[in-house]
Amino acid sequence: MSRTKNSRAAQAKAELSDADKKLIKEHHKHTARHTLKLELALTEDEKRHAFHMANNARILSNDLTGWISKRLKDLFRTKAYRAHLAMYKEVMERKVTTEEEQEQQDQDREAVSQLLAEDQKKWRVTFDDLRRYTQSRYQNLKLNAQIALTVAEDVWSGVEKVLYSEGKHLHFKKRGDLPVLRGKQVDRAIMLKLTEKDGKPRLTVSMKGVCTNANLLIRKNDIFARRELYRIRSFMQHPENEIFYARKWEETQIAQDTYRPCYVSIKCEQIRGKLRVFAIITIEGKPVNKIRKDGSARHSNGKGVVGMDLGTQSAAAYSAGKDVLFINLGERNQNYYPKKEKHIATLQRKLDRQRRAGNPEHYNEDGTIKCGIPKRKWKKSKRMRQTENHLKEEQRKLVLTREYVHKQTVNTLLSMGDVLVTEPSNARKLAKRSSRPAEINEKTGRYKRKKRFGRSINRRAPGTLFALAKAAYGSNFHTVPGKFRASQYDHTDDSYKKKKLSERTAVLSDGKRIPRDLYSAFLLANASNDFSCADRSLCIANYEHLKKASDAFVQYAKTNHMHILNSGI
C-alpha cells in the first residue's frame, strides 16, 4: 500500500501546473508548524543501530566544528576583516535623523556587508565550503546524505551566531550527547509511510540501516496523538487536496491547517537505564485541540489582551475581567526544588569522591588538580558509572518537570486571552557576571560580587517560558520597547519614578499598594495600539478590577501560606 500512496502523491504533484506549485510553496511559508513525539516499536538490535548512527552524526558534527573553527580563527586574525568589522560597527552606530541619512546608512551598510562577505569567501567560511567538506567526510561514517546535510546546517547555525551575533566560539559535543537525526523530506532518509494492516491504514517509519516499517507506539488514553495521526493519514490518502488549501489561503489570507507531514526526526534517549528511540513528526498547521474522554475541551481559549511581567524566578500576568496569575516559574510545589537540588548536590559530591579515589595520581596533596598533563586518562569504576547514570537521570527528570510546568503556564495564559504583551527577554544577559569594573566594599575591604542571576535562571528557565509563549501566540505575541518602563510608570498621576530592585511593592500616588510585578503586568495589558507606552484611559477604566483582584490574590496567598519569590507578599 505504501508504494501506491507514494505514487499517488507523486502523481498529484506531477499534475499541478507551475503556478499551482508556486502557490503551494507560498502557503507553506505562512503556515504554522508543530511536532508530535511518539516512541518507535524497535527491537534491541535496531535500537543499538539507531544509537550507533546518532553517535556517528555526533562524530561528524565535531569533525565539521573543528574544520570550520580553524577557518574562523584565521578569518578573525586578519587585519582586513577586523577593519571591516570596525567599519560596520561605525555605520550601525551612526545617528540618523532624516530620510537621506537613513538611505545613506543603508547604502554604506550594504557596501561594508559586501566586503565582509568577500573576506569570508576568501577564507572559506561559507556554507558552500562547509557543505563540500561534509560531502567528503560523511560516507566514511556510513551516514545518509540528507542526515549529513542537516548536521552541517546545525553546525552552520552556530557559525552564524559567531559571525553575526554574540557567539564567542563553537562548541563540541561530548560523548553521550547524541544529536537528533533529522531528515529534510518525509519521503527520503527517514521516511513516514502509509501502510495497511488487517485492512486498516497505519503510519510506519522506515530508516535505512535502522528499521523498516516500524510502528508508532500510542498510549491507550492518548486521544490527542490518535486525532493527530488520523489527520496525517487523511492528508496522505488525499494529497491532491493540498492545492485547494493553498487556493483558500490565497482568497482569505488565513493560513490553513493541512496536517501535511513535513519531515521526521529520530531522537535516541536513555531513560532509567533503557534505550528508547522516538520519532518526532513535524506537521504543518496548528495542533488539534486537546479533549477529554467525554469530548469536552481540556483547555479553554480566552479573548482579550494579557500582560505578562516575566522575572528571573516568578511571573505575573493580568487580563481585564479575569483572575490574576502570579506564580513561581517551573515549580510544581514549594518543596520540589530544595529537595531535588539537595539530592543532586549529594550525588555530585559522591561522584567527586569516587573520581578522586580512582585517580589519585591526577591530584596534588592540597586536593587541587595537577596541571600540565596532556591527554590525561580518567579511570571510572563500575560504581562511579552507576552514580553518573543516577545523576543524569535526576537531571533529566528536573528538566522535564520544568518544561511540563512551563507548558501548563502557557495554557493558563491562553485561557486568559489571545494576545500577549510582555517585555523582551534578557535572561541570557542577566545570567552572566556584571561587566562593571571591580569595586572594593568600604566596610568589609573585600571585592564586591559581580555575579547576578545565573543560579536563578538556571533553576527557573524564564527564557524557555518566553520561547514557549512566543510559539503558542504566534503573530499575537508582542514585546514593548525599552522606553515603555513598566516598572516606573504610575497611571494615577501620569508620572515616572525609578525604583530600586529591592522595592517589590508599587506604592501609587493614591496610597494603594500593589505587588510590583503584578502592576507591571497590568500596565502591559493596557498598552497603547503601537505598544510604545501604557494607555492611561484603559488603566483608569480597569483600575478597580486590578485592586479587587490584587487584594483577593494577596489574601489567598497569605491564607494558604504561598511563598511567591520576589513578590513582596
C-alpha positions in Angstrom: 0.0 0.0 0.0 2.9 2.4 0.7 4.0 2.3 -2.9 0.5 3.1 -4.0 0.3 6.1 -1.7 3.7 7.4 -2.6 3.0 7.1 -6.3 -0.4 8.8 -5.7 1.4 11.8 -4.1 4.0 11.9 -6.9 1.2 11.8 -9.5 -0.8 14.5 -7.7 2.4 16.7 -7.7 3.1 16.0 -11.4 -0.4 17.1 -12.4 0.0 20.5 -10.9 0.9 23.5 -13.0 3.9 25.7 -12.3 1.6 28.4 -10.9 -0.1 25.9 -8.5 3.3 24.6 -7.3 4.4 28.2 -6.6 1.2 28.9 -4.7 1.6 25.8 -2.6 5.2 26.9 -1.7 4.0 30.4 -0.7 1.3 28.8 1.5 4.0 26.6 3.2 5.8 29.8 4.2 2.8 31.3 6.0 1.6 28.1 7.9 2.4 27.2 11.4 4.3 24.1 12.5 4.0 21.8 15.4 5.6 18.4 16.4 4.3 15.1 17.6 6.7 12.9 19.5 6.0 9.1 19.7 8.1 6.1 20.6 9.1 3.6 17.9 8.5 -0.1 18.4 12.0 -1.4 17.7 14.0 -4.5 18.7 17.0 -4.1 20.9 19.3 -4.6 17.9 17.5 -1.9 15.9 17.8 0.5 18.9 21.6 -0.2 19.1 21.8 0.6 15.4 20.0 3.9 15.9 22.2 4.9 18.8 25.3 4.0 16.7 24.1 6.1 13.8 23.4 9.0 16.2 26.9 8.7 17.6 28.3 8.8 14.1 26.3 12.0 13.5 28.0 13.4 16.7 31.4 12.5 15.3 30.7 14.2 12.0 29.4 17.3 13.9 32.6 17.5 15.8 34.7 17.0 12.7 32.8 19.9 10.9 33.1 22.0 14.0 36.9 21.6 14.2 37.3 22.2 10.5 35.3 25.4 10.4 36.7 26.7 13.7 40.2 26.8 12.2 39.0 28.9 9.4 37.1 31.2 11.7 40.2 31.7 13.8 42.2 32.5 10.6 39.5 34.9 9.5 39.3 36.9 12.7 43.1 37.1 12.8 43.3 39.1 9.6 43.6 42.9 9.9 41.4 43.5 6.9 38.4 41.6 8.4 38.8 43.4 11.7 38.9 46.7 10.0 35.8 45.9 8.1 34.0 44.9 11.3 35.0 48.2 12.8 33.6 50.0 9.7 30.3 48.1 10.1 30.1 49.0 13.8 30.7 52.6 12.9 27.9 52.6 10.3 25.4 51.0 12.6 26.1 53.4 15.5 25.7 56.4 13.3 22.9 58.7 14.4 20.2 59.1 11.8 17.7 62.0 11.8 16.5 62.4 8.2 15.4 60.1 5.4 18.5 61.0 3.3 20.8 60.0 6.2 18.8 56.7 6.6 19.2 56.0 2.9 23.0 56.7 3.0 23.3 54.5 6.1 21.6 51.6 4.2 24.0 52.1 1.3 27.1 52.1 3.5 25.9 49.1 5.4 25.3 47.2 2.1 28.8 48.1 0.9 30.5 47.0 4.1 28.5 43.8 4.3 29.7 43.0 0.8 33.3 43.5 1.9 32.7 41.2 4.9 31.2 38.5 2.6 34.2 38.7 0.3 36.5 38.1 3.3 34.5 35.1 4.4 34.6 33.7 0.9 38.3 34.2 0.7 39.0 32.3 3.9 36.4 29.6 3.1 34.0 30.5 5.8 30.8 29.9 3.8 28.1 27.3 3.9 29.0 26.0 0.5 32.6 25.3 1.7 31.2 23.5 4.8 28.8 21.5 2.6 31.6 20.5 0.2 33.7 19.3 3.2 30.7 17.4 4.5 30.4 15.5 1.2 34.0 14.3 1.6 33.5 13.1 5.2 30.1 11.6 5.7 30.5 8.4 3.7 33.2 7.1 5.9 30.7 7.1 8.8 28.0 5.4 6.7 25.5 8.3 7.1 22.8 9.2 4.8 23.5 12.3 2.7 20.3 14.0 3.9 21.2 13.5 7.5 24.8 14.6 6.9 23.4 17.8 5.3 21.2 18.6 8.4 24.3 18.1 10.6 26.1 20.6 8.5 23.2 23.1 8.8 23.2 22.7 12.6 27.0 23.5 12.7 26.5 26.5 10.4 23.8 27.9 12.6 26.5 28.1 15.3 28.9 29.7 12.9 26.3 32.4 12.1 26.0 33.2 15.8 29.7 33.8 15.9 29.8 35.9 12.8 26.6 37.9 13.2 25.5 37.7 16.8 27.0 37.4 20.3 28.6 34.0 19.9 32.2 33.7 21.1 33.2 30.2 19.7 31.8 26.9 18.6 31.2 24.0 21.0 31.9 20.4 20.5 29.5 17.5 21.5 30.9 15.3 24.2 30.4 11.5 24.3 26.8 10.6 25.1 25.5 13.9 23.8 23.6 12.4 20.8 22.1 14.8 18.3 18.7 14.4 16.7 18.8 12.6 13.4 16.7 14.8 11.1 15.6 14.3 7.5 14.7 17.1 5.1 11.8 15.4 3.4 9.2 13.0 4.6 10.0 10.5 1.8 13.8 10.5 2.0 16.3 9.3 4.6 13.8 9.0 7.4 10.5 8.1 5.7 6.9 8.2 7.0 4.9 5.6 5.1 1.2 4.9 4.9 0.8 1.1 5.0 -2.0 -1.4 5.7 -2.5 -4.0 8.4 -5.7 -6.1 8.7 -7.3 -3.9 6.2 -6.7 -0.7 8.2 -4.3 2.1 7.3 -1.4 2.8 9.6 1.6 5.0 9.7 5.1 3.5 10.0 8.6 4.9 10.0 11.5 3.5 7.9 15.2 4.4 8.0 17.9 2.6 6.1 20.3 0.8 8.4 17.9 1.0 11.4 14.4 -0.1 10.8 11.8 -0.9 8.2 8.1 -0.1 8.7 8.4 0.4 12.5 5.1 1.0 14.3 4.4 4.1 16.3 3.6 3.3 19.9 0.5 5.2 21.2 -0.7 5.1 24.8 -4.2 3.7 25.4 -5.6 7.0 26.7 -3.7 9.4 24.4 -6.6 10.9 22.5 -4.5 13.8 21.2 -2.0 11.5 19.4 -4.8 9.4 17.8 -6.5 12.6 16.5 -3.2 13.9 15.1 -2.3 10.7 13.3 -5.9 10.5 11.9 -5.4 13.9 10.2 -1.9 12.9 8.9 -3.4 9.8 7.4 -6.2 11.8 5.8 -3.7 14.1 4.1 -1.5 11.2 2.9 -4.6 9.4 1.4 -5.6 12.5 -0.5 -2.5 14.6 -1.3 -4.3 16.2 -4.2 -6.3 18.3 -1.7 -3.3 20.5 -0.9 -3.9 22.8 -3.8 -7.4 23.5 -2.5 -5.9 24.6 0.9 -3.5 26.9 -0.9 -6.3 28.5 -3.0 -8.4 29.0 0.1 -5.4 30.8 1.7 -5.0 32.9 -1.4 -8.6 34.1 -1.1 -8.9 34.6 2.7 -5.2 35.2 3.6 -5.8 32.8 6.5 -3.2 30.0 6.8 -4.9 26.6 6.5 -4.2 23.6 8.8 -3.3 20.9 6.2 -1.6 18.5 8.7 0.9 17.7 6.0 3.9 15.7 7.4 7.0 17.9 6.6 9.8 15.6 7.9 10.6 13.1 10.6 13.4 13.2 13.1 14.8 10.4 15.3 15.8 11.0 18.9 17.7 8.5 20.9 17.4 8.7 24.7 18.5 6.6 27.6 15.7 6.6 30.3 16.1 4.7 33.5 18.9 2.7 32.0 16.9 1.6 29.0 17.5 2.5 25.3 14.5 4.2 23.8 14.1 5.7 20.3 11.4 8.3 19.5 10.1 9.7 16.2 9.4 13.4 16.1 7.0 14.2 13.2 6.9 17.9 12.1 3.4 18.7 11.0 2.1 21.7 9.0 -0.7 23.6 10.8 -1.7 24.2 14.4 -2.2 21.2 16.7 -5.7 19.8 17.3 -7.4 21.0 20.5 -7.0 18.5 23.4 -10.2 17.0 24.6 -11.3 14.7 27.4 -12.9 11.3 27.1 -16.4 12.9 27.2 -15.5 15.2 24.3 -15.2 18.4 26.3 -12.2 20.7 25.7 -9.3 20.4 28.1 -8.2 24.0 27.7 -10.4 27.0 27.0 -9.3 29.7 24.7 -9.8 33.2 26.1 -10.3 36.5 24.4 -8.5 39.8 25.2 -5.1 41.2 25.9 -2.9 39.6 28.5 0.1 41.4 30.1 2.9 39.3 31.5 5.8 40.5 33.6 8.5 37.8 33.4 11.1 37.8 36.1 14.1 35.6 36.9 12.1 33.4 39.4 8.5 34.4 39.1 5.9 35.6 36.6 2.8 37.8 36.9 0.0 38.1 34.3 -3.1 40.2 34.1 -6.1 40.4 31.8 -9.1 42.6 32.3 -12.1 40.9 33.9 -10.2 37.7 34.8 -8.3 36.5 37.8 -4.6 37.4 38.0 -1.8 34.9 37.7 1.2 35.1 40.0 3.4 32.0 40.2 7.0 30.8 40.8 8.5 29.6 37.5 8.8 25.8 36.8 7.6 24.8 40.3 5.0 22.1 41.0 5.1 22.6 44.7 7.1 24.8 47.1 9.4 22.0 48.4 10.2 20.5 44.9 13.4 22.4 44.1 15.0 22.3 47.5 14.6 18.6 47.8 15.8 17.9 44.2 18.8 20.2 44.4 19.8 18.7 47.7 19.7 15.2 46.2 21.6 16.3 43.1 24.3 18.0 45.2 24.7 14.8 47.3 25.2 12.8 44.1 27.7 15.3 42.8 29.8 15.1 46.0 29.7 11.3 45.8 30.8 11.4 42.2 33.7 13.7 43.1 34.8 11.4 46.0 34.7 8.4 43.6 36.7 10.3 41.0 39.4 11.3 43.5 39.6 7.8 44.9 40.1 6.2 41.5 42.5 8.8 40.1 44.9 9.9 43.0 47.7 10.5 40.5 45.9 13.5 39.0 45.6 15.4 42.3 48.0 17.4 44.4 48.3 16.9 48.2 46.1 20.0 48.8 43.3 18.5 46.7 43.8 20.6 43.5 44.1 19.0 40.1 47.6 18.7 38.7 48.3 20.9 35.7 50.3 20.3 32.5 49.4 16.7 31.9 48.5 16.3 28.2 45.7 13.8 27.3 45.2 12.6 30.8 43.0 9.5 31.2 40.5 9.2 34.0 39.6 5.8 35.3 35.9 5.2 36.0 34.9 2.4 38.4 31.6 0.5 37.9 30.0 2.3 40.9 31.2 5.6 39.6 29.4 4.9 36.3 26.3 4.0 38.2 26.5 7.3 40.1 26.9 9.2 36.8 23.8 7.5 35.4 21.8 8.2 38.6 22.8 11.9 38.4 22.0 12.1 34.7 18.5 10.6 35.4 17.8 13.1 38.2 18.8 16.0 36.0 16.6 14.6 33.1 13.6 14.5 35.4 14.2 18.0 36.6 14.3 19.3 33.0 11.2 17.5 32.0 9.3 18.7 35.1 10.3 22.3 34.5 9.2 22.1 30.8 5.9 20.5 31.8 5.1 23.3 34.3 6.1 25.9 31.7 3.6 24.4 29.2 0.9 24.4 31.9 1.6 28.1 32.4 1.3 28.8 28.7 -2.1 27.0 28.6 -3.2 29.2 31.5 -2.1 32.3 29.7 -4.0 31.2 26.6 -7.2 30.7 28.7 -6.8 34.3 29.8 -6.6 35.9 26.4 -5.5 35.5 22.8 -3.0 38.4 22.7 0.1 38.5 24.9 2.2 41.7 25.6 5.4 41.4 27.5 8.9 42.9 27.8 11.8 41.5 25.8 13.6 38.5 27.3 17.1 39.3 28.7 17.6 36.1 30.7 20.9 35.3 28.9 22.4 38.7 29.8 21.2 38.5 33.4 22.8 35.1 33.8 26.2 36.5 33.1 28.5 38.3 35.5 28.4 42.0 35.6 30.8 43.9 33.3 31.4 46.8 35.7 34.9 47.4 37.0 36.0 45.7 40.2 35.0 47.6 43.3 36.0 47.2 46.9 33.4 47.4 49.7 34.5 50.1 52.1 33.0 48.3 55.2 34.5 44.9 54.6 37.5 45.7 52.4 36.6 42.9 50.0 35.7 43.0 46.4 32.0 43.4 45.6 30.4 40.4 44.0 29.8 40.7 40.2 27.5 37.7 39.9 23.9 38.3 39.1 21.1 35.8 38.5 22.8 32.8 37.0 21.6 30.3 39.5 18.0 31.5 39.5 17.9 31.5 35.7 19.4 28.0 35.6 16.8 26.8 38.1 13.7 28.5 36.7 14.5 28.9 33.0 12.5 32.1 32.2 13.8 32.1 28.7 12.2 28.7 28.0 8.8 30.1 29.1 9.3 33.1 26.9 10.0 30.9 23.9 7.1 28.6 24.5 4.7 31.6 24.9 6.0 33.2 21.7 5.5 29.9 19.8 2.0 29.5 21.2 0.7 33.0 20.5 2.5 33.4 17.1 1.6 36.8 15.5 -0.3 37.8 18.6 2.8 37.9 20.7 4.1 41.4 21.2 7.1 42.9 23.1 7.3 46.5 24.2 10.3 48.8 23.6 12.6 49.9 26.4 11.0 53.3 26.7 7.8 51.6 28.0 9.2 51.5 31.5 6.5 49.3 33.0 8.2 49.2 36.5 8.4 53.1 36.7 5.1 54.4 35.5 2.2 55.4 37.8 -1.0 55.9 35.9 -2.8 57.6 38.8 -0.7 60.8 38.4 0.8 60.0 34.9 4.4 60.1 36.2 7.5 58.0 36.1 9.5 57.2 39.2 12.6 55.0 39.4 12.5 52.2 41.9 15.3 50.1 43.5 15.3 46.4 42.6 14.7 45.6 46.2 11.4 47.5 46.2 8.9 44.7 45.4 5.7 46.7 46.0 4.4 49.6 43.9 3.1 52.4 46.0 0.8 54.6 43.9 0.1 58.2 44.4 -3.4 57.4 45.8 -1.7 55.3 48.6 -2.7 51.9 47.1 0.0 49.2 47.5 0.1 46.6 44.7 2.8 43.9 44.1 5.3 45.5 41.7 5.3 42.7 39.1 1.5 42.5 39.1 1.2 46.2 38.5 3.7 46.0 35.6 1.6 43.2 34.0 -1.4 45.4 34.4 0.3 48.3 32.5 1.4 45.9 29.8 -2.1 44.6 29.4 -3.3 48.2 28.9 -0.7 49.2 26.4 -1.4 51.6 23.5 -2.1 50.3 20.0 1.6 50.7 19.0 2.8 49.2 22.3 5.1 52.2 22.9 3.5 53.2 26.3 0.6 52.5 28.6 -2.8 53.8 27.6 -3.8 55.8 30.7 -7.5 55.8 29.8 -7.6 52.0 29.8 -5.6 51.9 33.0 -8.2 54.1 34.7 -11.1 52.0 33.4 -9.6 48.7 34.6 -8.0 50.0 37.9 -10.9 49.0 40.2 -10.7 45.4 38.9 -7.0 45.4 39.5 -7.4 46.5 43.1 -10.0 43.8 43.8 -8.1 41.0 42.0 -4.8 42.1 43.7 -6.3 42.2 47.2 -8.0 38.8 46.6 -4.8 37.2 45.5 -2.7 38.6 48.4 -5.3 37.4 50.9 -5.4 33.9 49.2 -1.6 33.7 49.2 -1.3 34.6 52.9 -4.2 32.2 53.9 -2.6 29.3 52.0 1.0 30.2 53.1 2.1 30.6 49.5 5.6 32.0 49.0 5.9 33.8 45.7 9.5 34.7 45.1 10.3 38.5 44.7 6.6 39.3 45.1 6.7 41.5 48.2 3.8 39.4 49.7 
